[in-house]
Amino acid sequence: MSIYTRNMRQDATYWAPGGLDLDGQVSFDDPITVKCRWEDKNEMVRDTNGDEFVSTAQVFTAQAVERRGYLAKGDQTATADPRTLDDAHEIKQIGSIPNLRNTKELLTAWL
């Protein structure tokens, strides 16, 4: 167990973005549960276009996640569409930090 994942004791549900459905809306892959460290905090972040937004949470995980996917606290895998949940949030930006040996990465998602 790495130092990055040792303190990831919270569970979150992740919905990866899929293709577009017949209405042109993003569809989602089946949800999975991931270990994470979830911090509810407001922070100014820039997206890939350079536009600033206020992130309401920062989530550290060892599982790769994608922008336009969704995360929610706890096991919510019974729900196929995260947009129907009040506590599911869209991933607006992602980042990573390698360890000193460059063998593992700490992945971060801003919601």
N, CA, C and O atoms as CSV, one atom per row, in Angstrom:
chain,resi,resn,atom,element,x,y,z
A,1,MET,N,N,0.849,-1.179,0.000
A,1,MET,CA,C,0.000,0.000,0.000
A,1,MET,C,C,0.890,1.235,0.000
A,1,MET,O,O,1.789,1.356,0.833
A,2,SER,N,N,0.647,2.135,-0.914
A,2,SER,CA,C,1.491,3.317,-1.006
A,2,SER,C,C,1.039,4.380,-0.015
A,2,SER,O,O,-0.075,4.336,0.508
A,3,ILE,N,N,1.921,5.328,0.229
A,3,ILE,CA,C,1.590,6.432,1.129
A,3,ILE,C,C,0.418,7.231,0.583
A,3,ILE,O,O,-0.347,7.808,1.356
A,4,TYR,N,N,0.263,7.275,-0.744
A,4,TYR,CA,C,-0.855,8.005,-1.340
A,4,TYR,C,C,-2.188,7.335,-1.025
A,4,TYR,O,O,-3.160,8.019,-0.706
A,5,THR,N,N,-2.246,6.037,-1.109
A,5,THR,CA,C,-3.527,5.347,-0.949
A,5,THR,C,C,-3.814,4.915,0.484
A,5,THR,O,O,-4.945,4.541,0.794
A,6,ARG,N,N,-2.839,4.959,1.343
A,6,ARG,CA,C,-3.017,4.499,2.717
A,6,ARG,C,C,-4.139,5.252,3.435
A,6,ARG,O,O,-4.870,4.659,4.228
A,7,ASN,N,N,-4.280,6.533,3.169
A,7,ASN,CA,C,-5.288,7.340,3.859
A,7,ASN,C,C,-6.555,7.563,3.032
A,7,ASN,O,O,-7.380,8.410,3.374
A,8,MET,N,N,-6.706,6.821,1.970
A,8,MET,CA,C,-7.937,6.903,1.182
A,8,MET,C,C,-8.933,5.903,1.761
A,8,MET,O,O,-9.042,4.772,1.288
A,9,ARG,N,N,-9.640,6.329,2.769
A,9,ARG,CA,C,-10.529,5.428,3.496
A,9,ARG,C,C,-12.004,5.696,3.226
A,9,ARG,O,O,-12.879,5.052,3.805
A,10,GLN,N,N,-12.266,6.641,2.353
A,10,GLN,CA,C,-13.647,6.942,2.002
A,10,GLN,C,C,-14.003,6.238,0.695
A,10,GLN,O,O,-13.141,5.972,-0.142
A,11,ASP,N,N,-15.283,5.947,0.542
A,11,ASP,CA,C,-15.777,5.365,-0.707
A,11,ASP,C,C,-16.520,6.437,-1.489
A,11,ASP,O,O,-17.209,7.279,-0.914
A,12,ALA,N,N,-16.371,6.394,-2.793
A,12,ALA,CA,C,-17.124,7.262,-3.693
A,12,ALA,C,C,-17.553,6.436,-4.882
A,12,ALA,O,O,-16.940,5.420,-5.208
A,13,THR,N,N,-18.603,6.879,-5.521
A,13,THR,CA,C,-19.072,6.228,-6.740
A,13,THR,C,C,-18.668,7.092,-7.919
A,13,THR,O,O,-18.837,8.311,-7.904
A,14,TYR,N,N,-18.127,6.436,-8.948
A,14,TYR,CA,C,-17.659,7.133,-10.142
A,14,TYR,C,C,-18.432,6.644,-11.362
A,14,TYR,O,O,-18.545,5.444,-11.611
A,15,TRP,N,N,-18.961,7.606,-12.116
A,15,TRP,CA,C,-19.608,7.330,-13.388
A,15,TRP,C,C,-18.725,7.907,-14.479
A,15,TRP,O,O,-18.594,9.127,-14.583
A,16,ALA,N,N,-18.123,7.064,-15.285
A,16,ALA,CA,C,-17.273,7.524,-16.392
A,16,ALA,C,C,-18.164,7.992,-17.537
A,16,ALA,O,O,-19.196,7.378,-17.808
A,17,PRO,N,N,-17.775,9.073,-18.209
A,17,PRO,CA,C,-18.585,9.520,-19.341
A,17,PRO,C,C,-18.458,8.535,-20.497
A,17,PRO,O,O,-17.368,8.057,-20.807
A,18,GLY,N,N,-19.572,8.247,-21.115
A,18,GLY,CA,C,-19.577,7.364,-22.277
A,18,GLY,C,C,-19.775,8.199,-23.527
A,18,GLY,O,O,-19.317,9.339,-23.609
A,19,GLY,N,N,-20.449,7.629,-24.482
A,19,GLY,CA,C,-20.742,8.362,-25.716
A,19,GLY,C,C,-21.974,9.237,-25.556
A,19,GLY,O,O,-22.408,9.522,-24.440
A,20,LEU,N,N,-22.521,9.651,-26.662
A,20,LEU,CA,C,-23.742,10.446,-26.652
A,20,LEU,C,C,-24.928,9.533,-26.903
A,20,LEU,O,O,-24.845,8.589,-27.688
A,21,ASP,N,N,-26.049,9.827,-26.221
A,21,ASP,CA,C,-27.251,9.042,-26.465
A,21,ASP,C,C,-28.011,9.611,-27.664
A,21,ASP,O,O,-27.507,10.506,-28.342
A,22,LEU,N,N,-29.191,9.115,-27.928
A,22,LEU,CA,C,-29.959,9.544,-29.098
A,22,LEU,C,C,-30.366,11.016,-29.045
A,22,LEU,O,O,-30.609,11.635,-30.082
A,23,ASP,N,N,-30.438,11.576,-27.835
A,23,ASP,CA,C,-30.806,12.986,-27.665
A,23,ASP,C,C,-29.595,13.903,-27.667
A,23,ASP,O,O,-29.743,15.113,-27.495
A,24,GLY,N,N,-28.387,13.352,-27.859
A,24,GLY,CA,C,-27.181,14.168,-27.850
A,24,GLY,C,C,-26.641,14.447,-26.462
A,24,GLY,O,O,-25.723,15.252,-26.308
A,25,GLN,N,N,-27.194,13.796,-25.447
A,25,GLN,CA,C,-26.729,13.946,-24.070
A,25,GLN,C,C,-25.651,12.905,-23.773
A,25,GLN,O,O,-25.646,11.823,-24.360
A,26,VAL,N,N,-24.747,13.235,-22.866
A,26,VAL,CA,C,-23.703,12.294,-22.469
A,26,VAL,C,C,-24.330,11.113,-21.748
A,26,VAL,O,O,-25.152,11.291,-20.849
A,27,SER,N,N,-23.944,9.914,-22.141
A,27,SER,CA,C,-24.358,8.717,-21.411
A,27,SER,C,C,-23.203,8.320,-20.490
A,27,SER,O,O,-22.102,8.859,-20.604
A,28,PHE,N,N,-23.450,7.395,-19.592
A,28,PHE,CA,C,-22.444,7.022,-18.608
A,28,PHE,C,C,-22.233,5.521,-18.583
A,28,PHE,O,O,-23.164,4.740,-18.780
A,29,ASP,N,N,-20.989,5.136,-18.335
A,29,ASP,CA,C,-20.676,3.724,-18.121
A,29,ASP,C,C,-21.284,3.297,-16.789
A,29,ASP,O,O,-21.733,4.131,-16.002
A,30,ASP,N,N,-21.293,1.990,-16.546
A,30,ASP,CA,C,-21.802,1.498,-15.267
A,30,ASP,C,C,-20.973,2.090,-14.128
A,30,ASP,O,O,-19.749,2.172,-14.233
A,31,PRO,N,N,-21.629,2.504,-13.038
A,31,PRO,CA,C,-20.893,3.110,-11.929
A,31,PRO,C,C,-20.025,2.087,-11.202
A,31,PRO,O,O,-20.351,0.903,-11.126
A,32,ILE,N,N,-18.912,2.584,-10.672
A,32,ILE,CA,C,-18.013,1.750,-9.872
A,32,ILE,C,C,-17.714,2.481,-8.568
A,32,ILE,O,O,-17.822,3.705,-8.492
A,33,THR,N,N,-17.341,1.724,-7.551
A,33,THR,CA,C,-16.956,2.304,-6.270
A,33,THR,C,C,-15.435,2.419,-6.237
A,33,THR,O,O,-14.724,1.481,-6.599
A,34,VAL,N,N,-14.946,3.577,-5.801
A,34,VAL,CA,C,-13.507,3.820,-5.717
A,34,VAL,C,C,-13.157,4.307,-4.311
A,34,VAL,O,O,-13.973,4.938,-3.638
A,35,LYS,N,N,-11.939,4.007,-3.883
A,35,LYS,CA,C,-11.420,4.538,-2.625
A,35,LYS,C,C,-10.888,5.940,-2.877
A,35,LYS,O,O,-10.288,6.199,-3.920
A,36,CYS,N,N,-11.104,6.841,-1.933
A,36,CYS,CA,C,-10.691,8.218,-2.165
A,36,CYS,C,C,-10.498,8.959,-0.842
A,36,CYS,O,O,-10.760,8.433,0.240
A,37,ARG,N,N,-10.042,10.170,-0.973
A,37,ARG,CA,C,-10.013,11.155,0.113
A,37,ARG,C,C,-10.787,12.350,-0.410
A,37,ARG,O,O,-10.330,13.031,-1.327
A,38,TRP,N,N,-11.947,12.610,0.160
A,38,TRP,CA,C,-12.864,13.641,-0.324
A,38,TRP,C,C,-12.782,14.842,0.604
A,38,TRP,O,O,-12.995,14.710,1.810
A,39,GLU,N,N,-12.479,16.004,0.058
A,39,GLU,CA,C,-12.418,17.239,0.843
A,39,GLU,C,C,-13.414,18.235,0.289
A,39,GLU,O,O,-13.269,18.708,-0.838
A,40,ASP,N,N,-14.430,18.554,1.085
A,40,ASP,CA,C,-15.375,19.597,0.702
A,40,ASP,C,C,-14.749,20.941,1.011
A,40,ASP,O,O,-14.558,21.288,2.176
A,41,LYS,N,N,-14.431,21.695,-0.020
A,41,LYS,CA,C,-13.867,23.029,0.168
A,41,LYS,C,C,-14.023,23.817,-1.113
A,41,LYS,O,O,-14.003,23.263,-2.212
A,42,ASN,N,N,-14.178,25.111,-0.954
A,42,ASN,CA,C,-14.272,25.989,-2.117
A,42,ASN,C,C,-12.880,26.434,-2.510
A,42,ASN,O,O,-12.085,26.864,-1.675
A,43,GLU,N,N,-12.600,26.322,-3.799
A,43,GLU,CA,C,-11.269,26.674,-4.310
A,43,GLU,C,C,-11.419,27.157,-5.750
A,43,GLU,O,O,-12.155,26.567,-6.541
A,44,MET,N,N,-10.714,28.230,-6.078
A,44,MET,CA,C,-10.725,28.737,-7.452
A,44,MET,C,C,-9.794,27.868,-8.289
A,44,MET,O,O,-8.635,27.668,-7.928
A,45,VAL,N,N,-10.306,27.348,-9.417
A,45,VAL,CA,C,-9.558,26.447,-10.291
A,45,VAL,C,C,-9.779,26.901,-11.731
A,45,VAL,O,O,-10.819,27.474,-12.055
A,46,ARG,N,N,-8.801,26.643,-12.587
A,46,ARG,CA,C,-8.959,26.918,-14.021
A,46,ARG,C,C,-9.241,25.606,-14.745
A,46,ARG,O,O,-8.629,24.577,-14.459
A,47,ASP,N,N,-10.182,25.663,-15.692
A,47,ASP,CA,C,-10.461,24.477,-16.498
A,47,ASP,C,C,-9.493,24.419,-17.678
A,47,ASP,O,O,-8.588,25.247,-17.781
A,48,THR,N,N,-9.680,23.455,-18.558
A,48,THR,CA,C,-8.750,23.274,-19.677
A,48,THR,C,C,-8.795,24.428,-20.666
A,48,THR,O,O,-7.854,24.609,-21.439
A,49,ASN,N,N,-9.867,25.213,-20.659
A,49,ASN,CA,C,-9.968,26.383,-21.529
A,49,ASN,C,C,-9.371,27.638,-20.897
A,49,ASN,O,O,-9.312,28.689,-21.534
A,50,GLY,N,N,-8.926,27.527,-19.640
A,50,GLY,CA,C,-8.373,28.670,-18.935
A,50,GLY,C,C,-9.412,29.484,-18.185
A,50,GLY,O,O,-9.079,30.498,-17.571
A,51,ASP,N,N,-10.668,29.052,-18.227
A,51,ASP,CA,C,-11.728,29.752,-17.512
A,51,ASP,C,C,-11.711,29.350,-16.039
A,51,ASP,O,O,-11.521,28.180,-15.708
A,52,GLU,N,N,-11.912,30.329,-15.163
A,52,GLU,CA,C,-11.934,30.059,-13.732
A,52,GLU,C,C,-13.323,29.606,-13.293
A,52,GLU,O,O,-14.336,30.065,-13.819
A,53,PHE,N,N,-13.351,28.698,-12.318
A,53,PHE,CA,C,-14.605,28.292,-11.693
A,53,PHE,C,C,-14.309,27.980,-10.235
A,53,PHE,O,O,-13.161,27.738,-9.864
A,54,VAL,N,N,-15.340,27.986,-9.419
A,54,VAL,CA,C,-15.190,27.663,-8.003
A,54,VAL,C,C,-15.516,26.188,-7.820
A,54,VAL,O,O,-16.648,25.756,-8.042
A,55,SER,N,N,-14.515,25.430,-7.416
A,55,SER,CA,C,-14.695,24.015,-7.126
A,55,SER,C,C,-15.272,23.885,-5.717
A,55,SER,O,O,-14.851,24.589,-4.799
A,56,THR,N,N,-16.234,22.985,-5.553
A,56,THR,CA,C,-16.837,22.781,-4.236
A,56,THR,C,C,-16.234,21.593,-3.496
A,56,THR,O,O,-16.485,21.410,-2.305
A,57,ALA,N,N,-15.440,20.786,-4.195
A,57,ALA,CA,C,-14.795,19.637,-3.562
A,57,ALA,C,C,-13.558,19.251,-4.358
A,57,ALA,O,O,-13.487,19.429,-5.574
A,58,GLN,N,N,-12.585,18.714,-3.623
A,58,GLN,CA,C,-11.374,18.166,-4.223
A,58,GLN,C,C,-11.303,16.714,-3.779
A,58,GLN,O,O,-11.357,16.417,-2.585
A,59,VAL,N,N,-11.179,15.803,-4.758
A,59,VAL,CA,C,-11.198,14.377,-4.458
A,59,VAL,C,C,-9.888,13.759,-4.933
A,59,VAL,O,O,-9.535,13.846,-6.110
A,60,PHE,N,N,-9.172,13.133,-3.997
A,60,PHE,CA,C,-7.917,12.444,-4.303
A,60,PHE,C,C,-8.229,10.966,-4.448
A,60,PHE,O,O,-8.918,10.390,-3.607
A,61,THR,N,N,-7.725,10.347,-5.516
A,61,THR,CA,C,-8.006,8.937,-5.763
A,61,THR,C,C,-6.841,8.277,-6.489
A,61,THR,O,O,-6.048,8.951,-7.146
A,62,ALA,N,N,-6.741,6.968,-6.369
A,62,ALA,CA,C,-5.745,6.216,-7.132
A,62,ALA,C,C,-6.360,5.727,-8.443
A,62,ALA,O,O,-5.646,5.244,-9.322
A,63,GLN,N,N,-7.673,5.851,-8.576
A,63,GLN,CA,C,-8.410,5.445,-9.780
A,63,GLN,C,C,-8.434,6.613,-10.760
A,63,GLN,O,O,-8.807,7.726,-10.389
A,64,ALA,N,N,-8.045,6.370,-11.994
A,64,ALA,CA,C,-8.115,7.423,-13.009
A,64,ALA,C,C,-9.573,7.797,-13.258
A,64,ALA,O,O,-10.433,6.927,-13.389
A,65,VAL,N,N,-9.839,9.093,-13.322
A,65,VAL,CA,C,-11.175,9.601,-13.614
A,65,VAL,C,C,-11.073,10.580,-14.780
A,65,VAL,O,O,-9.985,11.051,-15.108
A,66,GLU,N,N,-12.201,10.881,-15.397
A,66,GLU,CA,C,-12.213,11.754,-16.570
A,66,GLU,C,C,-13.115,12.959,-16.340
A,66,GLU,O,O,-14.108,12.888,-15.617
A,67,ARG,N,N,-12.738,14.083,-16.983
A,67,ARG,CA,C,-13.628,15.236,-16.984
A,67,ARG,C,C,-14.955,14.827,-17.602
A,67,ARG,O,O,-15.007,13.955,-18.470
A,68,ARG,N,N,-16.007,15.454,-17.155
A,68,ARG,CA,C,-17.390,15.190,-17.576
A,68,ARG,C,C,-17.960,13.923,-16.945
A,68,ARG,O,O,-19.136,13.616,-17.136
A,69,GLY,N,N,-17.127,13.174,-16.185
A,69,GLY,CA,C,-17.646,12.077,-15.388
A,69,GLY,C,C,-18.254,12.664,-14.124
A,69,GLY,O,O,-18.240,13.879,-13.928
A,70,TYR,N,N,-18.784,11.809,-13.275
A,70,TYR,CA,C,-19.403,12.263,-12.029
A,70,TYR,C,C,-18.869,11.461,-10.857
A,70,TYR,O,O,-18.506,10.294,-11.000
A,71,LEU,N,N,-18.824,12.103,-9.692
A,71,LEU,CA,C,-18.473,11.454,-8.432
A,71,LEU,C,C,-19.536,11.784,-7.386
A,71,LEU,O,O,-20.095,12.880,-7.371
A,72,ALA,N,N,-19.801,10.814,-6.514
A,72,ALA,CA,C,-20.700,11.013,-5.377
A,72,ALA,C,C,-20.125,10.266,-4.189
A,72,ALA,O,O,-19.509,9.212,-4.349
A,73,LYS,N,N,-20.325,10.804,-3.011
A,73,LYS,CA,C,-19.852,10.132,-1.801
A,73,LYS,C,C,-20.612,8.835,-1.587
A,73,LYS,O,O,-21.805,8.745,-1.880
A,74,GLY,N,N,-19.912,7.831,-1.071
A,74,GLY,CA,C,-20.541,6.562,-0.719
A,74,GLY,C,C,-20.804,5.664,-1.905
A,74,GLY,O,O,-20.415,5.955,-3.036
A,75,ASP,N,N,-21.477,4.560,-1.615
A,75,ASP,CA,C,-21.816,3.575,-2.644
A,75,ASP,C,C,-23.180,3.925,-3.235
A,75,ASP,O,O,-24.213,3.709,-2.601
A,76,GLN,N,N,-23.174,4.461,-4.438
A,76,GLN,CA,C,-24.402,4.853,-5.138
A,76,GLN,C,C,-24.532,4.046,-6.444
A,76,GLN,O,O,-25.160,4.500,-7.400
A,77,THR,N,N,-23.941,2.863,-6.470
A,77,THR,CA,C,-23.885,2.079,-7.711
A,77,THR,C,C,-25.254,1.593,-8.185
A,77,THR,O,O,-25.366,1.095,-9.305
A,78,ALA,N,N,-26.282,1.723,-7.375
A,78,ALA,CA,C,-27.628,1.330,-7.808
A,78,ALA,C,C,-28.238,2.358,-8.755
A,78,ALA,O,O,-29.260,2.086,-9.384
A,79,THR,N,N,-27.628,3.525,-8.864
A,79,THR,CA,C,-28.141,4.598,-9.710
A,79,THR,C,C,-27.356,4.638,-11.018
A,79,THR,O,O,-26.136,4.804,-11.005
A,80,ALA,N,N,-28.049,4.488,-12.150
A,80,ALA,CA,C,-27.377,4.449,-13.451
A,80,ALA,C,C,-27.005,5.837,-13.961
A,80,ALA,O,O,-25.976,5.992,-14.618
A,81,ASP,N,N,-27.825,6.852,-13.669
A,81,ASP,CA,C,-27.584,8.205,-14.165
A,81,ASP,C,C,-27.295,9.136,-12.990
A,81,ASP,O,O,-28.194,9.422,-12.200
A,82,PRO,N,N,-26.070,9.608,-12.863
A,82,PRO,CA,C,-25.717,10.440,-11.702
A,82,PRO,C,C,-26.451,11.776,-11.678
A,82,PRO,O,O,-26.556,12.394,-10.618
A,83,ARG,N,N,-26.950,12.229,-12.798
A,83,ARG,CA,C,-27.641,13.521,-12.844
A,83,ARG,C,C,-28.963,13.488,-12.090
A,83,ARG,O,O,-29.558,14.537,-11.841
A,84,THR,N,N,-29.433,12.289,-11.720
A,84,THR,CA,C,-30.672,12.180,-10.945
A,84,THR,C,C,-30.415,12.295,-9.448
A,84,THR,O,O,-31.361,12.337,-8.662
A,85,LEU,N,N,-29.154,12.347,-9.045
A,85,LEU,CA,C,-28.795,12.453,-7.624
A,85,LEU,C,C,-28.413,13.885,-7.271
A,85,LEU,O,O,-27.694,14.544,-8.021
A,86,ASP,N,N,-28.892,14.361,-6.137
A,86,ASP,CA,C,-28.534,15.709,-5.687
A,86,ASP,C,C,-27.082,15.814,-5.246
A,86,ASP,O,O,-26.478,16.882,-5.347
A,87,ASP,N,N,-26.515,14.710,-4.756
A,87,ASP,CA,C,-25.153,14.766,-4.206
A,87,ASP,C,C,-24.083,14.232,-5.157
A,87,ASP,O,O,-22.953,13.998,-4.727
A,88,ALA,N,N,-24.406,14.034,-6.430
A,88,ALA,CA,C,-23.411,13.652,-7.439
A,88,ALA,C,C,-22.940,14.922,-8.139
A,88,ALA,O,O,-23.748,15.787,-8.476
A,89,HIS,N,N,-21.631,15.030,-8.355
A,89,HIS,CA,C,-21.050,16.248,-8.910
A,89,HIS,C,C,-20.222,15.933,-10.147
A,89,HIS,O,O,-19.522,14.922,-10.202
A,90,GLU,N,N,-20.311,16.813,-11.138
A,90,GLU,CA,C,-19.540,16.649,-12.359
A,90,GLU,C,C,-18.073,16.959,-12.107
A,90,GLU,O,O,-17.747,17.911,-11.397
A,91,ILE,N,N,-17.190,16.158,-12.688
A,91,ILE,CA,C,-15.751,16.404,-12.606
A,91,ILE,C,C,-15.416,17.471,-13.635
A,91,ILE,O,O,-15.572,17.265,-14.839
A,92,LYS,N,N,-14.954,18.616,-13.142
A,92,LYS,CA,C,-14.695,19.746,-14.027
A,92,LYS,C,C,-13.222,19.897,-14.394
A,92,LYS,O,O,-12.896,20.513,-15.409
A,93,GLN,N,N,-12.338,19.342,-13.579
A,93,GLN,CA,C,-10.901,19.408,-13.875
A,93,GLN,C,C,-10.219,18.233,-13.182
A,93,GLN,O,O,-10.662,17.778,-12.128
A,94,ILE,N,N,-9.146,17.751,-13.780
A,94,ILE,CA,C,-8.368,16.660,-13.190
A,94,ILE,C,C,-6.896,17.045,-13.199
A,94,ILE,O,O,-6.466,17.901,-13.972
A,95,GLY,N,N,-6.141,16.405,-12.336
A,95,GLY,CA,C,-4.703,16.629,-12.289
A,95,GLY,C,C,-4.028,15.437,-11.647
A,95,GLY,O,O,-4.691,14.556,-11.101
A,96,SER,N,N,-2.698,15.410,-11.714
A,96,SER,CA,C,-1.958,14.312,-11.101
A,96,SER,C,C,-0.603,14.805,-10.615
A,96,SER,O,O,-0.028,15.746,-11.163
A,97,ILE,N,N,-0.114,14.148,-9.577
A,97,ILE,CA,C,1.197,14.441,-9.016
A,97,ILE,C,C,1.926,13.113,-8.856
A,97,ILE,O,O,1.423,12.233,-8.158
A,98,PRO,N,N,3.097,12.934,-9.480
A,98,PRO,CA,C,3.838,11.680,-9.309
A,98,PRO,C,C,4.565,11.662,-7.961
A,98,PRO,O,O,4.868,12.706,-7.383
A,99,ASN,N,N,4.837,10.434,-7.474
A,99,ASN,CA,C,5.660,10.348,-6.272
A,99,ASN,C,C,7.116,10.637,-6.645
A,99,ASN,O,O,7.426,10.823,-7.822
A,100,LEU,N,N,7.992,10.674,-5.673
A,100,LEU,CA,C,9.386,11.058,-5.924
A,100,LEU,C,C,10.105,10.104,-6.866
A,100,LEU,O,O,11.018,10.516,-7.582
A,101,ARG,N,N,9.711,8.846,-6.878
A,101,ARG,CA,C,10.344,7.868,-7.779
A,101,ARG,C,C,9.632,7.763,-9.124
A,101,ARG,O,O,10.062,7.024,-10.010
A,102,ASN,N,N,8.548,8.504,-9.264
A,102,ASN,CA,C,7.753,8.500,-10.478
A,102,ASN,C,C,7.204,7.103,-10.804
A,102,ASN,O,O,7.147,6.700,-11.966
A,103,THR,N,N,6.802,6.376,-9.752
A,103,THR,CA,C,6.246,5.044,-9.943
A,103,THR,C,C,4.744,5.007,-9.707
A,103,THR,O,O,4.072,4.080,-10.159
A,104,LYS,N,N,4.211,5.997,-9.011
A,104,LYS,CA,C,2.776,6.083,-8.730
A,104,LYS,C,C,2.342,7.532,-8.860
A,104,LYS,O,O,3.154,8.452,-8.763
A,105,GLU,N,N,1.048,7.719,-9.079
A,105,GLU,CA,C,0.509,9.063,-9.193
A,105,GLU,C,C,-0.644,9.256,-8.223
A,105,GLU,O,O,-1.453,8.353,-8.010
A,106,LEU,N,N,-0.708,10.439,-7.642
A,106,LEU,CA,C,-1.866,10.854,-6.872
A,106,LEU,C,C,-2.748,11.626,-7.835
A,106,LEU,O,O,-2.347,12.665,-8.359
A,107,LEU,N,N,-3.948,11.118,-8.067
A,107,LEU,CA,C,-4.858,11.728,-9.018
A,107,LEU,C,C,-5.859,12.593,-8.262
A,107,LEU,O,O,-6.347,12.211,-7.198
A,108,THR,N,N,-6.156,13.753,-8.820
A,108,THR,CA,C,-7.049,14.707,-8.177
A,108,THR,C,C,-8.155,15.106,-9.129
A,108,THR,O,O,-7.922,15.343,-10.314
A,109,ALA,N,N,-9.364,15.176,-8.594
A,109,ALA,CA,C,-10.509,15.655,-9.372
A,109,ALA,C,C,-11.116,16.839,-8.635
A,109,ALA,O,O,-11.335,16.789,-7.425
A,110,TRP,N,N,-11.384,17.903,-9.383
A,110,TRP,CA,C,-12.070,19.066,-8.817
A,110,TRP,C,C,-13.498,19.052,-9.327
A,110,TRP,O,O,-13.743,18.929,-10.527
A,111,LEU,N,N,-14.438,19.178,-8.401
A,111,LEU,CA,C,-15.870,19.114,-8.731
A,111,LEU,C,C,-16.505,20.496,-8.663
A,111,LEU,O,O,-17.703,20.637,-8.910
